[in-house]
């Protein structure tokens, strides 16, 4: 089983930046995908960005050009640099870990990001 611990959320004004971190521990596979989803009040959870072991990435259209996902494999940690934040980015951000071979996944506890206008 893989445990995820997130950090870095908070309150920021529109146009500002935040950096989220998510550290994985436990049975972390060397081949995996890690990333971020978010859920705003009254809305479904949606993909923000994912990064795979081979460094390939994918982003939601709404964050392309503003958010950057990266990873440190030695630390089993994934980062989300969020720039030019908008009020519509306000949500609880959840870290996700996927093991494609075992077809298993884990969620973090979530971290609140609030962007004021």
DAVEN-V366879 format. One record per residue. RES is the residue in three letters. PSI is psi in degrees with one decimal (NA if undefined). BURIAL is 1 if it has 9 or more other ideal C-beta (glycine too) atoms within 8 Angstrom, else 0. Layout:
BEGIN
{{RES/PSI/BURIAL} {RES/PSI/BURIAL}}
END
This chain:
BEGIN
{{UNK/146.3/0} {UNK/132.4/1} {UNK/142.7/0} {UNK/133.1/1} {UNK/119.5/1} {UNK/155.4/1} {UNK/164.0/0} {UNK/-4.7/1} {UNK/174.7/1} {UNK/-165.4/0} {UNK/131.2/0} {UNK/153.4/1} {UNK/155.9/0} {UNK/137.2/1} {UNK/-10.6/0} {UNK/-174.0/0} {UNK/152.0/1} {UNK/155.2/1} {UNK/121.2/1} {UNK/145.4/1} {UNK/149.7/1} {UNK/117.7/1} {UNK/130.2/1} {UNK/143.7/1} {UNK/164.7/0} {UNK/-140.2/0} {UNK/67.0/0} {UNK/120.7/1} {UNK/147.5/0} {UNK/-23.3/0} {UNK/111.0/0} {UNK/174.8/1} {UNK/139.0/1} {UNK/152.0/1} {UNK/-159.6/1} {UNK/137.9/1} {UNK/165.2/1} {UNK/155.6/1} {UNK/116.8/1} {UNK/158.0/1} {UNK/129.3/0} {UNK/5.6/0} {UNK/163.1/0} {UNK/155.4/0} {UNK/135.8/0} {UNK/152.1/1} {UNK/136.2/1} {UNK/-56.4/1} {UNK/148.4/1} {UNK/149.9/1} {UNK/137.5/1} {UNK/171.9/1} {UNK/-33.7/0} {UNK/10.4/0} {UNK/4.7/0} {UNK/147.0/0} {UNK/159.5/1} {UNK/147.4/0} {UNK/151.0/1} {UNK/144.9/1} {UNK/-33.8/0} {UNK/-15.5/0} {UNK/-4.6/1} {UNK/134.6/0} {UNK/-13.2/0} {UNK/-35.1/0} {UNK/146.7/1} {UNK/126.3/0} {UNK/141.6/1} {UNK/169.4/0} {UNK/153.6/1} {UNK/101.2/1} {UNK/-33.2/0} {UNK/-29.7/0} {UNK/0.1/0} {UNK/45.4/1} {UNK/140.9/1} {UNK/145.5/1} {UNK/150.7/1} {UNK/107.5/1} {UNK/119.7/1} {UNK/114.7/1} {UNK/164.6/0} {UNK/48.7/0} {UNK/146.2/1} {UNK/156.5/0} {UNK/-32.9/0} {UNK/-6.2/0} {UNK/-6.3/1} {UNK/124.9/0} {UNK/171.4/1} {UNK/126.6/1} {UNK/128.1/1} {UNK/131.9/1} {UNK/144.4/1} {UNK/138.6/1} {UNK/136.1/1} {UNK/135.3/1} {UNK/104.9/1} {UNK/-25.6/0} {UNK/-38.9/0} {UNK/-6.2/0} {UNK/43.4/0} {UNK/160.5/0} {UNK/162.3/0} {UNK/152.9/1} {UNK/146.8/1} {UNK/178.3/1} {UNK/-14.2/0} {UNK/145.6/1} {UNK/135.1/1} {UNK/131.4/0} {UNK/123.0/1} {UNK/125.2/0} {UNK/117.8/1} {UNK/149.7/0} {UNK/NA/0}}
END
